């Protein structure tokens, strides 16, 4: 990630810690890069953007991939006859997606997996 795009973490080096705003910034940057925007353009867009605005932009961008109807699917979580897919993301991290969920579509699963990987900020797990 280019220097200056993200807020400064607490601490330095391997002791640095990142917060929720950092996650929002990473997701926003990755979404804008996939849309073809340069880091310079993204840097300009992110100046003085609030966390609420970042959340809304991310939700708006990911909504089509996740589709609507997710709320109806939640009502069936306790039905043991439904099958769940375990999707590895990184060492020790996996997503669980129920097969009848709108989020089980391949493009939605890929978007979620890549968003989590980007949030981890680790190029070695891609």
C-alpha positions as CSV (number, residue, x, y, z in Angstrom):
1,X,0.0,0.0,0.0
2,X,1.4,3.4,-0.9
3,X,2.5,5.6,1.9
4,X,0.2,8.3,2.9
5,X,-3.1,6.6,1.9
6,X,-3.9,5.3,5.4
7,X,-4.1,6.9,8.8
8,X,-1.1,6.3,10.9
9,X,-1.2,3.1,13.0
10,X,-0.6,3.1,16.7
11,X,3.0,2.1,17.4
12,X,5.6,1.1,14.8
13,X,7.0,-2.0,13.0
14,X,5.6,-5.3,14.1
15,X,4.1,-3.6,17.2
16,X,1.8,-1.4,15.1
17,X,-1.9,-1.9,15.6
18,X,-4.6,-1.0,13.1
19,X,-8.2,0.0,13.9
20,X,-11.6,-0.2,12.3
21,X,-11.0,2.9,10.2
22,X,-7.9,1.3,8.7
23,X,-10.0,-1.6,7.6
24,X,-12.5,0.7,6.0
25,X,-9.7,2.6,4.3
26,X,-8.2,-0.6,2.9
27,X,-11.5,-1.9,1.6
28,X,-12.2,1.5,0.0
29,X,-8.8,1.7,-1.6
30,X,-9.1,-1.9,-3.0
31,X,-12.6,-1.2,-4.4
32,X,-11.5,2.0,-6.1
33,X,-8.4,0.3,-7.6
34,X,-10.7,-2.5,-9.0
35,X,-12.7,0.3,-10.5
36,X,-9.6,1.5,-12.3
37,X,-8.7,4.5,-10.2
38,X,-5.1,5.5,-9.6
39,X,-3.7,5.8,-6.1
40,X,-3.2,9.5,-6.6
41,X,-6.9,9.9,-7.4
42,X,-7.9,7.7,-4.4
43,X,-5.6,9.7,-2.1
44,X,-7.4,12.9,-3.2
45,X,-10.9,11.3,-2.7
46,X,-10.0,10.0,0.8
47,X,-8.9,13.4,2.3
48,X,-11.2,14.3,5.1
49,X,-13.7,11.4,4.4
50,X,-15.4,10.3,7.6
51,X,-15.7,6.7,8.7
52,X,-19.5,6.8,8.1
53,X,-18.9,7.9,4.5
54,X,-16.4,5.1,4.0
55,X,-18.9,2.6,5.4
56,X,-21.6,3.8,3.0
57,X,-19.3,3.7,0.0
58,X,-18.1,0.2,0.8
59,X,-21.7,-1.1,1.5
60,X,-22.9,0.5,-1.8
61,X,-20.0,-1.1,-3.8
62,X,-20.4,-4.6,-2.2
63,X,-24.2,-4.7,-2.2
64,X,-24.6,-6.0,-5.8
65,X,-22.1,-8.8,-5.2
66,X,-23.8,-9.9,-2.0
67,X,-27.3,-9.4,-3.5
68,X,-30.4,-8.7,-1.6
69,X,-32.2,-11.4,0.2
70,X,-29.6,-12.1,2.8
71,X,-32.0,-11.2,5.5
72,X,-34.5,-13.9,4.5
73,X,-31.7,-16.5,4.5
74,X,-30.7,-15.7,8.1
75,X,-34.0,-17.1,9.4
76,X,-32.9,-20.6,8.3
77,X,-29.5,-20.7,10.2
78,X,-30.8,-23.2,12.7
79,X,-32.0,-25.7,10.1
80,X,-29.4,-28.6,10.4
81,X,-30.4,-29.9,6.9
82,X,-28.7,-27.0,5.2
83,X,-25.2,-27.3,4.1
84,X,-22.4,-24.9,4.7
85,X,-19.3,-24.3,2.6
86,X,-15.9,-23.6,4.3
87,X,-13.8,-21.3,2.3
88,X,-10.1,-20.9,3.2
89,X,-9.0,-17.2,3.2
90,X,-5.6,-17.5,4.9
91,X,-3.7,-19.6,7.4
92,X,-6.2,-20.0,10.3
93,X,-8.9,-18.0,8.6
94,X,-12.0,-19.2,6.8
95,X,-15.4,-18.0,5.7
96,X,-18.5,-20.1,6.3
97,X,-21.2,-19.6,3.7
98,X,-24.5,-21.5,3.7
99,X,-25.2,-22.9,0.2
100,X,-28.6,-21.4,-0.1
101,X,-27.5,-17.9,0.7
102,X,-27.3,-15.3,-2.0
103,X,-23.7,-14.7,-0.8
104,X,-22.8,-18.3,-1.9
105,X,-22.6,-17.2,-5.6
106,X,-19.1,-17.5,-6.9
107,X,-18.6,-13.8,-7.5
108,X,-19.8,-12.9,-4.1
109,X,-17.5,-15.4,-2.4
110,X,-14.6,-14.1,-4.4
111,X,-15.4,-10.5,-3.4
112,X,-15.7,-11.4,0.3
113,X,-12.5,-13.5,0.3
114,X,-10.5,-10.7,-1.4
115,X,-11.9,-8.1,0.9
116,X,-10.8,-10.0,3.9
117,X,-7.4,-10.7,2.4
118,X,-7.0,-7.0,1.6
119,X,-8.1,-6.1,5.1
120,X,-5.3,-8.3,6.4
121,X,-2.9,-6.4,4.3
122,X,-0.8,-9.4,3.6
123,X,0.4,-9.9,0.1
124,X,1.9,-13.3,0.9
125,X,-1.5,-14.9,1.3
126,X,-2.9,-13.9,-2.1
